[in-house]
């Protein structure tokens, strides 16, 4: 059984499955907490930092999308890569200029 939209598009082989798992945990965080709560095993996930998980997902999701977009071509061209690069650069520059971004990640 697949859970969530992250499983709907098959990532290319260069995409890290551990990173996919992290994104899926973020997407299904509430259901995971509910499951462990019913099983009376909340102590297993008490140390999970939801805020850090959210920040990592916000960074990794656009990167994953870019990897998927660029991997659709057997030989990506500069005309394909450059707009993707610029889009990611703008996104991450905006995030870096956000006050306290670094402290939010820790």
Phi and psi restraints in degrees (range 20) as a CNS / XPLOR table:
assign (resid 1 and name C) (resid 2 and name N)
       (resid 2 and name CA) (resid 2 and name C) 1.0 -103.7 20.0 2
assign (resid 2 and name N) (resid 2 and name CA)
       (resid 2 and name C) (resid 3 and name N) 1.0 148.4 20.0 2
assign (resid 2 and name C) (resid 3 and name N)
       (resid 3 and name CA) (resid 3 and name C) 1.0 -122.7 20.0 2
assign (resid 3 and name N) (resid 3 and name CA)
       (resid 3 and name C) (resid 4 and name N) 1.0 123.7 20.0 2
assign (resid 3 and name C) (resid 4 and name N)
       (resid 4 and name CA) (resid 4 and name C) 1.0 85.3 20.0 2
assign (resid 4 and name N) (resid 4 and name CA)
       (resid 4 and name C) (resid 5 and name N) 1.0 168.2 20.0 2
assign (resid 4 and name C) (resid 5 and name N)
       (resid 5 and name CA) (resid 5 and name C) 1.0 -71.9 20.0 2
assign (resid 5 and name N) (resid 5 and name CA)
       (resid 5 and name C) (resid 6 and name N) 1.0 -18.9 20.0 2
assign (resid 5 and name C) (resid 6 and name N)
       (resid 6 and name CA) (resid 6 and name C) 1.0 -67.8 20.0 2
assign (resid 6 and name N) (resid 6 and name CA)
       (resid 6 and name C) (resid 7 and name N) 1.0 -22.0 20.0 2
assign (resid 6 and name C) (resid 7 and name N)
       (resid 7 and name CA) (resid 7 and name C) 1.0 -86.8 20.0 2
assign (resid 7 and name N) (resid 7 and name CA)
       (resid 7 and name C) (resid 8 and name N) 1.0 -12.6 20.0 2
assign (resid 7 and name C) (resid 8 and name N)
       (resid 8 and name CA) (resid 8 and name C) 1.0 -71.2 20.0 2
assign (resid 8 and name N) (resid 8 and name CA)
       (resid 8 and name C) (resid 9 and name N) 1.0 -34.1 20.0 2
assign (resid 8 and name C) (resid 9 and name N)
       (resid 9 and name CA) (resid 9 and name C) 1.0 -107.4 20.0 2
assign (resid 9 and name N) (resid 9 and name CA)
       (resid 9 and name C) (resid 10 and name N) 1.0 126.9 20.0 2
assign (resid 9 and name C) (resid 10 and name N)
       (resid 10 and name CA) (resid 10 and name C) 1.0 -77.6 20.0 2
assign (resid 10 and name N) (resid 10 and name CA)
       (resid 10 and name C) (resid 11 and name N) 1.0 118.4 20.0 2
assign (resid 10 and name C) (resid 11 and name N)
       (resid 11 and name CA) (resid 11 and name C) 1.0 -72.4 20.0 2
assign (resid 11 and name N) (resid 11 and name CA)
       (resid 11 and name C) (resid 12 and name N) 1.0 154.5 20.0 2
assign (resid 11 and name C) (resid 12 and name N)
       (resid 12 and name CA) (resid 12 and name C) 1.0 -68.5 20.0 2
assign (resid 12 and name N) (resid 12 and name CA)
       (resid 12 and name C) (resid 13 and name N) 1.0 162.9 20.0 2
assign (resid 12 and name C) (resid 13 and name N)
       (resid 13 and name CA) (resid 13 and name C) 1.0 -58.7 20.0 2
assign (resid 13 and name N) (resid 13 and name CA)
       (resid 13 and name C) (resid 14 and name N) 1.0 -24.6 20.0 2
assign (resid 13 and name C) (resid 14 and name N)
       (resid 14 and name CA) (resid 14 and name C) 1.0 -76.9 20.0 2
assign (resid 14 and name N) (resid 14 and name CA)
       (resid 14 and name C) (resid 15 and name N) 1.0 -10.0 20.0 2
assign (resid 14 and name C) (resid 15 and name N)
       (resid 15 and name CA) (resid 15 and name C) 1.0 -80.6 20.0 2
assign (resid 15 and name N) (resid 15 and name CA)
       (resid 15 and name C) (resid 16 and name N) 1.0 139.4 20.0 2
assign (resid 15 and name C) (resid 16 and name N)
       (resid 16 and name CA) (resid 16 and name C) 1.0 -79.9 20.0 2
assign (resid 16 and name N) (resid 16 and name CA)
       (resid 16 and name C) (resid 17 and name N) 1.0 121.3 20.0 2
assign (resid 16 and name C) (resid 17 and name N)
       (resid 17 and name CA) (resid 17 and name C) 1.0 -67.3 20.0 2
assign (resid 17 and name N) (resid 17 and name CA)
       (resid 17 and name C) (resid 18 and name N) 1.0 -27.8 20.0 2
assign (resid 17 and name C) (resid 18 and name N)
       (resid 18 and name CA) (resid 18 and name C) 1.0 -65.4 20.0 2
assign (resid 18 and name N) (resid 18 and name CA)
       (resid 18 and name C) (resid 19 and name N) 1.0 -40.0 20.0 2
assign (resid 18 and name C) (resid 19 and name N)
       (resid 19 and name CA) (resid 19 and name C) 1.0 -65.3 20.0 2
assign (resid 19 and name N) (resid 19 and name CA)
       (resid 19 and name C) (resid 20 and name N) 1.0 -40.2 20.0 2
assign (resid 19 and name C) (resid 20 and name N)
       (resid 20 and name CA) (resid 20 and name C) 1.0 -59.4 20.0 2
assign (resid 20 and name N) (resid 20 and name CA)
       (resid 20 and name C) (resid 21 and name N) 1.0 -41.6 20.0 2
assign (resid 20 and name C) (resid 21 and name N)
       (resid 21 and name CA) (resid 21 and name C) 1.0 -62.5 20.0 2
assign (resid 21 and name N) (resid 21 and name CA)
       (resid 21 and name C) (resid 22 and name N) 1.0 -42.2 20.0 2
assign (resid 21 and name C) (resid 22 and name N)
       (resid 22 and name CA) (resid 22 and name C) 1.0 -60.7 20.0 2
assign (resid 22 and name N) (resid 22 and name CA)
       (resid 22 and name C) (resid 23 and name N) 1.0 -44.2 20.0 2
assign (resid 22 and name C) (resid 23 and name N)
       (resid 23 and name CA) (resid 23 and name C) 1.0 -64.3 20.0 2
assign (resid 23 and name N) (resid 23 and name CA)
       (resid 23 and name C) (resid 24 and name N) 1.0 -37.2 20.0 2
assign (resid 23 and name C) (resid 24 and name N)
       (resid 24 and name CA) (resid 24 and name C) 1.0 -69.5 20.0 2
assign (resid 24 and name N) (resid 24 and name CA)
       (resid 24 and name C) (resid 25 and name N) 1.0 -38.3 20.0 2
assign (resid 24 and name C) (resid 25 and name N)
       (resid 25 and name CA) (resid 25 and name C) 1.0 -62.0 20.0 2
assign (resid 25 and name N) (resid 25 and name CA)
       (resid 25 and name C) (resid 26 and name N) 1.0 -42.1 20.0 2
assign (resid 25 and name C) (resid 26 and name N)
       (resid 26 and name CA) (resid 26 and name C) 1.0 -61.1 20.0 2
assign (resid 26 and name N) (resid 26 and name CA)
       (resid 26 and name C) (resid 27 and name N) 1.0 -45.3 20.0 2
assign (resid 26 and name C) (resid 27 and name N)
       (resid 27 and name CA) (resid 27 and name C) 1.0 -64.2 20.0 2
assign (resid 27 and name N) (resid 27 and name CA)
       (resid 27 and name C) (resid 28 and name N) 1.0 -35.7 20.0 2
assign (resid 27 and name C) (resid 28 and name N)
       (resid 28 and name CA) (resid 28 and name C) 1.0 -109.3 20.0 2
assign (resid 28 and name N) (resid 28 and name CA)
       (resid 28 and name C) (resid 29 and name N) 1.0 24.9 20.0 2
assign (resid 28 and name C) (resid 29 and name N)
       (resid 29 and name CA) (resid 29 and name C) 1.0 -54.2 20.0 2
assign (resid 29 and name N) (resid 29 and name CA)
       (resid 29 and name C) (resid 30 and name N) 1.0 -47.8 20.0 2
assign (resid 29 and name C) (resid 30 and name N)
       (resid 30 and name CA) (resid 30 and name C) 1.0 -63.7 20.0 2
assign (resid 30 and name N) (resid 30 and name CA)
       (resid 30 and name C) (resid 31 and name N) 1.0 -41.9 20.0 2
assign (resid 30 and name C) (resid 31 and name N)
       (resid 31 and name CA) (resid 31 and name C) 1.0 -66.0 20.0 2
assign (resid 31 and name N) (resid 31 and name CA)
       (resid 31 and name C) (resid 32 and name N) 1.0 -37.1 20.0 2
assign (resid 31 and name C) (resid 32 and name N)
       (resid 32 and name CA) (resid 32 and name C) 1.0 -64.8 20.0 2
assign (resid 32 and name N) (resid 32 and name CA)
       (resid 32 and name C) (resid 33 and name N) 1.0 -45.3 20.0 2
assign (resid 32 and name C) (resid 33 and name N)
       (resid 33 and name CA) (resid 33 and name C) 1.0 -61.5 20.0 2
assign (resid 33 and name N) (resid 33 and name CA)
       (resid 33 and name C) (resid 34 and name N) 1.0 -42.4 20.0 2
assign (resid 33 and name C) (resid 34 and name N)
       (resid 34 and name CA) (resid 34 and name C) 1.0 -62.1 20.0 2
assign (resid 34 and name N) (resid 34 and name CA)
       (resid 34 and name C) (resid 35 and name N) 1.0 -43.3 20.0 2
assign (resid 34 and name C) (resid 35 and name N)
       (resid 35 and name CA) (resid 35 and name C) 1.0 -60.3 20.0 2
assign (resid 35 and name N) (resid 35 and name CA)
       (resid 35 and name C) (resid 36 and name N) 1.0 -49.8 20.0 2
assign (resid 35 and name C) (resid 36 and name N)
       (resid 36 and name CA) (resid 36 and name C) 1.0 -68.0 20.0 2
assign (resid 36 and name N) (resid 36 and name CA)
       (resid 36 and name C) (resid 37 and name N) 1.0 -30.9 20.0 2
assign (resid 36 and name C) (resid 37 and name N)
       (resid 37 and name CA) (resid 37 and name C) 1.0 -65.1 20.0 2
assign (resid 37 and name N) (resid 37 and name CA)
       (resid 37 and name C) (resid 38 and name N) 1.0 -45.9 20.0 2
assign (resid 37 and name C) (resid 38 and name N)
       (resid 38 and name CA) (resid 38 and name C) 1.0 -64.4 20.0 2
assign (resid 38 and name N) (resid 38 and name CA)
       (resid 38 and name C) (resid 39 and name N) 1.0 -33.5 20.0 2
assign (resid 38 and name C) (resid 39 and name N)
       (resid 39 and name CA) (resid 39 and name C) 1.0 -82.3 20.0 2
assign (resid 39 and name N) (resid 39 and name CA)
       (resid 39 and name C) (resid 40 and name N) 1.0 0.9 20.0 2
assign (resid 39 and name C) (resid 40 and name N)
       (resid 40 and name CA) (resid 40 and name C) 1.0 54.9 20.0 2
assign (resid 40 and name N) (resid 40 and name CA)
       (resid 40 and name C) (resid 41 and name N) 1.0 43.6 20.0 2
assign (resid 40 and name C) (resid 41 and name N)
       (resid 41 and name CA) (resid 41 and name C) 1.0 -129.5 20.0 2
assign (resid 41 and name N) (resid 41 and name CA)
       (resid 41 and name C) (resid 42 and name N) 1.0 34.0 20.0 2
assign (resid 41 and name C) (resid 42 and name N)
       (resid 42 and name CA) (resid 42 and name C) 1.0 -59.9 20.0 2
assign (resid 42 and name N) (resid 42 and name CA)
       (resid 42 and name C) (resid 43 and name N) 1.0 -25.5 20.0 2
assign (resid 42 and name C) (resid 43 and name N)
       (resid 43 and name CA) (resid 43 and name C) 1.0 -60.9 20.0 2
assign (resid 43 and name N) (resid 43 and name CA)
       (resid 43 and name C) (resid 44 and name N) 1.0 -22.1 20.0 2
assign (resid 43 and name C) (resid 44 and name N)
       (resid 44 and name CA) (resid 44 and name C) 1.0 -71.7 20.0 2
assign (resid 44 and name N) (resid 44 and name CA)
       (resid 44 and name C) (resid 45 and name N) 1.0 -24.1 20.0 2
assign (resid 44 and name C) (resid 45 and name N)
       (resid 45 and name CA) (resid 45 and name C) 1.0 -121.3 20.0 2
assign (resid 45 and name N) (resid 45 and name CA)
       (resid 45 and name C) (resid 46 and name N) 1.0 9.9 20.0 2
assign (resid 45 and name C) (resid 46 and name N)
       (resid 46 and name CA) (resid 46 and name C) 1.0 -61.6 20.0 2
assign (resid 46 and name N) (resid 46 and name CA)
       (resid 46 and name C) (resid 47 and name N) 1.0 -30.6 20.0 2
assign (resid 46 and name C) (resid 47 and name N)
       (resid 47 and name CA) (resid 47 and name C) 1.0 -84.6 20.0 2
assign (resid 47 and name N) (resid 47 and name CA)
       (resid 47 and name C) (resid 48 and name N) 1.0 -0.1 20.0 2
assign (resid 47 and name C) (resid 48 and name N)
       (resid 48 and name CA) (resid 48 and name C) 1.0 -69.3 20.0 2
assign (resid 48 and name N) (resid 48 and name CA)
       (resid 48 and name C) (resid 49 and name N) 1.0 124.9 20.0 2
assign (resid 48 and name C) (resid 49 and name N)
       (resid 49 and name CA) (resid 49 and name C) 1.0 -93.8 20.0 2
assign (resid 49 and name N) (resid 49 and name CA)
       (resid 49 and name C) (resid 50 and name N) 1.0 98.9 20.0 2
assign (resid 49 and name C) (resid 50 and name N)
       (resid 50 and name CA) (resid 50 and name C) 1.0 -63.1 20.0 2
assign (resid 50 and name N) (resid 50 and name CA)
       (resid 50 and name C) (resid 51 and name N) 1.0 -37.1 20.0 2
assign (resid 50 and name C) (resid 51 and name N)
       (resid 51 and name CA) (resid 51 and name C) 1.0 -63.5 20.0 2
assign (resid 51 and name N) (resid 51 and name CA)
       (resid 51 and name C) (resid 52 and name N) 1.0 -46.4 20.0 2
assign (resid 51 and name C) (resid 52 and name N)
       (resid 52 and name CA) (resid 52 and name C) 1.0 -63.6 20.0 2
assign (resid 52 and name N) (resid 52 and name CA)
       (resid 52 and name C) (resid 53 and name N) 1.0 -41.8 20.0 2
assign (resid 52 and name C) (resid 53 and name N)
       (resid 53 and name CA) (resid 53 and name C) 1.0 -59.7 20.0 2
assign (resid 53 and name N) (resid 53 and name CA)
       (resid 53 and name C) (resid 54 and name N) 1.0 -42.2 20.0 2
assign (resid 53 and name C) (resid 54 and name N)
       (resid 54 and name CA) (resid 54 and name C) 1.0 -64.2 20.0 2
assign (resid 54 and name N) (resid 54 and name CA)
       (resid 54 and name C) (resid 55 and name N) 1.0 -42.0 20.0 2
assign (resid 54 and name C) (resid 55 and name N)
       (resid 55 and name CA) (resid 55 and name C) 1.0 -65.1 20.0 2
assign (resid 55 and name N) (resid 55 and name CA)
       (resid 55 and name C) (resid 56 and name N) 1.0 -42.2 20.0 2
assign (resid 55 and name C) (resid 56 and name N)
       (resid 56 and name CA) (resid 56 and name C) 1.0 -63.9 20.0 2
assign (resid 56 and name N) (resid 56 and name CA)
       (resid 56 and name C) (resid 57 and name N) 1.0 -40.9 20.0 2
assign (resid 56 and name C) (resid 57 and name N)
       (resid 57 and name CA) (resid 57 and name C) 1.0 -63.8 20.0 2
assign (resid 57 and name N) (resid 57 and name CA)
       (resid 57 and name C) (resid 58 and name N) 1.0 -38.3 20.0 2
assign (resid 57 and name C) (resid 58 and name N)
       (resid 58 and name CA) (resid 58 and name C) 1.0 -64.6 20.0 2
assign (resid 58 and name N) (resid 58 and name CA)
       (resid 58 and name C) (resid 59 and name N) 1.0 -30.6 20.0 2
assign (resid 58 and name C) (resid 59 and name N)
       (resid 59 and name CA) (resid 59 and name C) 1.0 -81.1 20.0 2
assign (resid 59 and name N) (resid 59 and name CA)
       (resid 59 and name C) (resid 60 and name N) 1.0 -44.3 20.0 2
assign (resid 59 and name C) (resid 60 and name N)
       (resid 60 and name CA) (resid 60 and name C) 1.0 -77.4 20.0 2
assign (resid 60 and name N) (resid 60 and name CA)
       (resid 60 and name C) (resid 61 and name N) 1.0 -30.6 20.0 2
assign (resid 60 and name C) (resid 61 and name N)
       (resid 61 and name CA) (resid 61 and name C) 1.0 -59.8 20.0 2
assign (resid 61 and name N) (resid 61 and name CA)
       (resid 61 and name C) (resid 62 and name N) 1.0 -49.6 20.0 2
assign (resid 61 and name C) (resid 62 and name N)
       (resid 62 and name CA) (resid 62 and name C) 1.0 -66.5 20.0 2
assign (resid 62 and name N) (resid 62 and name CA)
       (resid 62 and name C) (resid 63 and name N) 1.0 -30.2 20.0 2
assign (resid 62 and name C) (resid 63 and name N)
       (resid 63 and name CA) (resid 63 and name C) 1.0 -67.2 20.0 2
assign (resid 63 and name N) (resid 63 and name CA)
       (resid 63 and name C) (resid 64 and name N) 1.0 -42.8 20.0 2
assign (resid 63 and name C) (resid 64 and name N)
       (resid 64 and name CA) (resid 64 and name C) 1.0 -61.0 20.0 2
assign (resid 64 and name N) (resid 64 and name CA)
       (resid 64 and name C) (resid 65 and name N) 1.0 -44.1 20.0 2
assign (resid 64 and name C) (resid 65 and name N)
       (resid 65 and name CA) (resid 65 and name C) 1.0 -60.6 20.0 2
assign (resid 65 and name N) (resid 65 and name CA)
       (resid 65 and name C) (resid 66 and name N) 1.0 -41.1 20.0 2
assign (resid 65 and name C) (resid 66 and name N)
       (resid 66 and name CA) (resid 66 and name C) 1.0 -64.5 20.0 2
assign (resid 66 and name N) (resid 66 and name CA)
       (resid 66 and name C) (resid 67 and name N) 1.0 -41.6 20.0 2
assign (resid 66 and name C) (resid 67 and name N)
       (resid 67 and name CA) (resid 67 and name C) 1.0 -60.9 20.0 2
assign (resid 67 and name N) (resid 67 and name CA)
       (resid 67 and name C) (resid 68 and name N) 1.0 -44.2 20.0 2
assign (resid 67 and name C) (resid 68 and name N)
       (resid 68 and name CA) (resid 68 and name C) 1.0 -63.7 20.0 2
assign (resid 68 and name N) (resid 68 and name CA)
       (resid 68 and name C) (resid 69 and name N) 1.0 -46.6 20.0 2
assign (resid 68 and name C) (resid 69 and name N)
       (resid 69 and name CA) (resid 69 and name C) 1.0 -59.8 20.0 2
assign (resid 69 and name N) (resid 69 and name CA)
       (resid 69 and name C) (resid 70 and name N) 1.0 -46.1 20.0 2
assign (resid 69 and name C) (resid 70 and name N)
       (resid 70 and name CA) (resid 70 and name C) 1.0 -73.1 20.0 2
assign (resid 70 and name N) (resid 70 and name CA)
       (resid 70 and name C) (resid 71 and name N) 1.0 -27.8 20.0 2
assign (resid 70 and name C) (resid 71 and name N)
       (resid 71 and name CA) (resid 71 and name C) 1.0 -79.1 20.0 2
assign (resid 71 and name N) (resid 71 and name CA)
       (resid 71 and name C) (resid 72 and name N) 1.0 -10.1 20.0 2
assign (resid 71 and name C) (resid 72 and name N)
       (resid 72 and name CA) (resid 72 and name C) 1.0 -68.1 20.0 2
assign (resid 72 and name N) (resid 72 and name CA)
       (resid 72 and name C) (resid 73 and name N) 1.0 -20.3 20.0 2
assign (resid 72 and name C) (resid 73 and name N)
       (resid 73 and name CA) (resid 73 and name C) 1.0 -100.6 20.0 2
assign (resid 73 and name N) (resid 73 and name CA)
       (resid 73 and name C) (resid 74 and name N) 1.0 136.5 20.0 2
assign (resid 73 and name C) (resid 74 and name N)
       (resid 74 and name CA) (resid 74 and name C) 1.0 -69.6 20.0 2
assign (resid 74 and name N) (resid 74 and name CA)
       (resid 74 and name C) (resid 75 and name N) 1.0 -31.5 20.0 2
assign (resid 74 and name C) (resid 75 and name N)
       (resid 75 and name CA) (resid 75 and name C) 1.0 -136.5 20.0 2
assign (resid 75 and name N) (resid 75 and name CA)
       (resid 75 and name C) (resid 76 and name N) 1.0 86.7 20.0 2
assign (resid 75 and name C) (resid 76 and name N)
       (resid 76 and name CA) (resid 76 and name C) 1.0 -57.8 20.0 2
assign (resid 76 and name N) (resid 76 and name CA)
       (resid 76 and name C) (resid 77 and name N) 1.0 138.2 20.0 2
assign (resid 76 and name C) (resid 77 and name N)
       (resid 77 and name CA) (resid 77 and name C) 1.0 -100.4 20.0 2
assign (resid 77 and name N) (resid 77 and name CA)
       (resid 77 and name C) (resid 78 and name N) 1.0 167.4 20.0 2
assign (resid 77 and name C) (resid 78 and name N)
       (resid 78 and name CA) (resid 78 and name C) 1.0 -60.0 20.0 2
assign (resid 78 and name N) (resid 78 and name CA)
       (resid 78 and name C) (resid 79 and name N) 1.0 -36.3 20.0 2
assign (resid 78 and name C) (resid 79 and name N)
       (resid 79 and name CA) (resid 79 and name C) 1.0 -63.9 20.0 2
assign (resid 79 and name N) (resid 79 and name CA)
       (resid 79 and name C) (resid 80 and name N) 1.0 -26.0 20.0 2
assign (resid 79 and name C) (resid 80 and name N)
       (resid 80 and name CA) (resid 80 and name C) 1.0 -87.6 20.0 2
assign (resid 80 and name N) (resid 80 and name CA)
       (resid 80 and name C) (resid 81 and name N) 1.0 -43.0 20.0 2
assign (resid 80 and name C) (resid 81 and name N)
       (resid 81 and name CA) (resid 81 and name C) 1.0 -73.1 20.0 2
assign (resid 81 and name N) (resid 81 and name CA)
       (resid 81 and name C) (resid 82 and name N) 1.0 -42.0 20.0 2
assign (resid 81 and name C) (resid 82 and name N)
       (resid 82 and name CA) (resid 82 and name C) 1.0 -58.4 20.0 2
assign (resid 82 and name N) (resid 82 and name CA)
       (resid 82 and name C) (resid 83 and name N) 1.0 -48.0 20.0 2
assign (resid 82 and name C) (resid 83 and name N)
       (resid 83 and name CA) (resid 83 and name C) 1.0 -62.2 20.0 2
assign (resid 83 and name N) (resid 83 and name CA)
       (resid 83 and name C) (resid 84 and name N) 1.0 -35.5 20.0 2
assign (resid 83 and name C) (resid 84 and name N)
       (resid 84 and name CA) (resid 84 and name C) 1.0 -66.0 20.0 2
assign (resid 84 and name N) (resid 84 and name CA)
       (resid 84 and name C) (resid 85 and name N) 1.0 -44.1 20.0 2
assign (resid 84 and name C) (resid 85 and name N)
       (resid 85 and name CA) (resid 85 and name C) 1.0 -60.5 20.0 2
assign (resid 85 and name N) (resid 85 and name CA)
       (resid 85 and name C) (resid 86 and name N) 1.0 -47.4 20.0 2
assign (resid 85 and name C) (resid 86 and name N)
       (resid 86 and name CA) (resid 86 and name C) 1.0 -61.7 20.0 2
assign (resid 86 and name N) (resid 86 and name CA)
       (resid 86 and name C) (resid 87 and name N) 1.0 -42.4 20.0 2
assign (resid 86 and name C) (resid 87 and name N)
       (resid 87 and name CA) (resid 87 and name C) 1.0 -61.0 20.0 2
assign (resid 87 and name N) (resid 87 and name CA)
       (resid 87 and name C) (resid 88 and name N) 1.0 -45.8 20.0 2
assign (resid 87 and name C) (resid 88 and name N)
       (resid 88 and name CA) (resid 88 and name C) 1.0 -66.7 20.0 2
assign (resid 88 and name N) (resid 88 and name CA)
       (resid 88 and name C) (resid 89 and name N) 1.0 -40.5 20.0 2
assign (resid 88 and name C) (resid 89 and name N)
       (resid 89 and name CA) (resid 89 and name C) 1.0 -61.2 20.0 2
assign (resid 89 and name N) (resid 89 and name CA)
       (resid 89 and name C) (resid 90 and name N) 1.0 -44.1 20.0 2
assign (resid 89 and name C) (resid 90 and name N)
       (resid 90 and name CA) (resid 90 and name C) 1.0 -62.8 20.0 2
assign (resid 90 and name N) (resid 90 and name CA)
       (resid 90 and name C) (resid 91 and name N) 1.0 -44.2 20.0 2
assign (resid 90 and name C) (resid 91 and name N)
       (resid 91 and name CA) (resid 91 and name C) 1.0 -60.7 20.0 2
assign (resid 91 and name N) (resid 91 and name CA)
       (resid 91 and name C) (resid 92 and name N) 1.0 -49.4 20.0 2
assign (resid 91 and name C) (resid 92 and name N)
       (resid 92 and name CA) (resid 92 and name C) 1.0 -74.2 20.0 2
assign (resid 92 and name N) (resid 92 and name CA)
       (resid 92 and name C) (resid 93 and name N) 1.0 -29.5 20.0 2
assign (resid 92 and name C) (resid 93 and name N)
       (resid 93 and name CA) (resid 93 and name C) 1.0 -65.9 20.0 2
assign (resid 93 and name N) (resid 93 and name CA)
       (resid 93 and name C) (resid 94 and name N) 1.0 -42.2 20.0 2
assign (resid 93 and name C) (resid 94 and name N)
       (resid 94 and name CA) (resid 94 and name C) 1.0 -62.8 20.0 2
assign (resid 94 and name N) (resid 94 and name CA)
       (resid 94 and name C) (resid 95 and name N) 1.0 -41.6 20.0 2
assign (resid 94 and name C) (resid 95 and name N)
       (resid 95 and name CA) (resid 95 and name C) 1.0 -66.6 20.0 2
assign (resid 95 and name N) (resid 95 and name CA)
       (resid 95 and name C) (resid 96 and name N) 1.0 -39.3 20.0 2
assign (resid 95 and name C) (resid 96 and name N)
       (resid 96 and name CA) (resid 96 and name C) 1.0 -67.3 20.0 2
assign (resid 96 and name N) (resid 96 and name CA)
       (resid 96 and name C) (resid 97 and name N) 1.0 -32.4 20.0 2
assign (resid 96 and name C) (resid 97 and name N)
       (resid 97 and name CA) (resid 97 and name C) 1.0 -78.6 20.0 2
assign (resid 97 and name N) (resid 97 and name CA)
       (resid 97 and name C) (resid 98 and name N) 1.0 -13.0 20.0 2
assign (resid 97 and name C) (resid 98 and name N)
       (resid 98 and name CA) (resid 98 and name C) 1.0 -66.9 20.0 2
assign (resid 98 and name N) (resid 98 and name CA)
       (resid 98 and name C) (resid 99 and name N) 1.0 127.9 20.0 2
assign (resid 98 and name C) (resid 99 and name N)
       (resid 99 and name CA) (resid 99 and name C) 1.0 -58.7 20.0 2
assign (resid 99 and name N) (resid 99 and name CA)
       (resid 99 and name C) (resid 100 and name N) 1.0 126.6 20.0 2
assign (resid 99 and name C) (resid 100 and name N)
       (resid 100 and name CA) (resid 100 and name C) 1.0 81.1 20.0 2
assign (resid 100 and name N) (resid 100 and name CA)
       (resid 100 and name C) (resid 101 and name N) 1.0 15.7 20.0 2
assign (resid 100 and name C) (resid 101 and name N)
       (resid 101 and name CA) (resid 101 and name C) 1.0 -59.0 20.0 2
assign (resid 101 and name N) (resid 101 and name CA)
       (resid 101 and name C) (resid 102 and name N) 1.0 -45.9 20.0 2
assign (resid 101 and name C) (resid 102 and name N)
       (resid 102 and name CA) (resid 102 and name C) 1.0 -62.5 20.0 2
assign (resid 102 and name N) (resid 102 and name CA)
       (resid 102 and name C) (resid 103 and name N) 1.0 -42.9 20.0 2
assign (resid 102 and name C) (resid 103 and name N)
       (resid 103 and name CA) (resid 103 and name C) 1.0 -67.1 20.0 2
assign (resid 103 and name N) (resid 103 and name CA)
       (resid 103 and name C) (resid 104 and name N) 1.0 -28.5 20.0 2
assign (resid 103 and name C) (resid 104 and name N)
       (resid 104 and name CA) (resid 104 and name C) 1.0 -69.5 20.0 2
assign (resid 104 and name N) (resid 104 and name CA)
       (resid 104 and name C) (resid 105 and name N) 1.0 -27.6 20.0 2
assign (resid 104 and name C) (resid 105 and name N)
       (resid 105 and name CA) (resid 105 and name C) 1.0 -76.6 20.0 2
assign (resid 105 and name N) (resid 105 and name CA)
       (resid 105 and name C) (resid 106 and name N) 1.0 -18.9 20.0 2
